[in-house]
Amino acid sequence: SSSAGSICAARLATAPLCIMERDASQGSQVVSEQALSGIAPPGTPGCHCLEFDSWWNEGKTRRFVYIRYNITEGAFQMAIDEDSNLYHVPVAYGSRTGEAVTVWDLHVGAELDILGRMTTLQRCSQTTAEWNKYWADRLAALRQKLVEELKKYDTRKNDPWLTWQNKAKKEAGSADLRLLMGQVAGLSAQLNEYRPRLAAQLSVPQEMLTIEDLPRQRREMHEASMAEDS
């Protein structure tokens, strides 16, 4: 299975680059690697794709799958062992929410419905782990600061989910960034009642919202380009 996994990973590695450059011959204006680099703040790991592997069982056979998510395109590429095809998957869904997942929903342990199969992301690449840790550290620091500030003004107990954190030993790349974003947004909304300006400073980083919006911007630019050509 390890040799099959190596072949599978190699096929995905040699696939077309996950960051699509502008195609001058067609005049298509596609959000490029530079767009992401210009948004992400200094010190952000140079990560333009999130890469995970997983597996599922078909009878007594375990099938390994390698999954790459293109951050600017908002779509997935998949390679499955013993299958020579490389799959382009425009959308995957959260198994619990049923909603389309984006960059901040993807982490080790996340459960996805991808190509109609329930798949748990089992491991990730080093750059993906660094990306996950960078944003998790930023959000956790904001959450802690918000909790400290709220103690000065509000003696009510916070809803448990707003400060919940997994104390168990974490695997690389396993921070639930969507949960952390929700916690920061909820605590910031509470602080806004007392210190609006400070609450605005201690909110979900604007870069995270902009990065999540890159696929929509890319689609709109592509549609505008197609309209011009027609």
C-alpha positions, 0 to 999 in steps of 0.5 A: 500500500505504501508503494501505491501511495507513493505512485499516487502522490507522485501523480498528483505532484506532477499534475498541472500547477495548482496555482494557475497563472494568467494565460496571456493567449486567452487573455483570461484574468485569473487570480494568481499566486501573487494575489495570495502572496499580496494578501497574506501578511509577512511570516505566513508560510508560503502555502498556495495549496493545502495537501492531505492524504486519506483512505477508505475501505472497499471490502477488504481493500484499503484505497489511499487518496491524495487530496490537494485544495487550490486556495485561489481556485477553491477546488480540489484535485484528487488522485486515488491509488490503482486509478490512473485518473486525476480528478478535478473536484469543484466542490466538497461538502462538510459531512456534518453541515452539508455546506460547501467547504472552503480553505478554513474548513480543511484540517487534519480530522475534518470529515468531507463528502467528496465525490460522494464518499465520506472521507476524513483528512488523515495527514497533511503536508508540512507546508499545510501544517505550518499554514494551519499552525500560523493561523491557529496561533493568531486566532488563539491569541485573539481569543485569549485577549478577548477573554481577558478584556471581557472580564473587565466589563462582563461578569457573565459566563461565556457560552462554553463553545466560545472558549472551548479548546481541545487539550489533547495532544494535537496532530500537525495540521489539526487545528479547527480554524473555522471553530476558532474564527467563530469563537473570535467573532462571537467574543468580539461581538460581546466586547463591541458592546463595551469597547467598539474600537478595541473589538474591531481590532480584536476581530477575525483578521481581514486577510482571512476573509479576503483569502476565503473570498479569492475563489469568488473573485477569480470566478467573477474575473473569469466570467467578465473575461468570457463576456468580453470575448463573446 
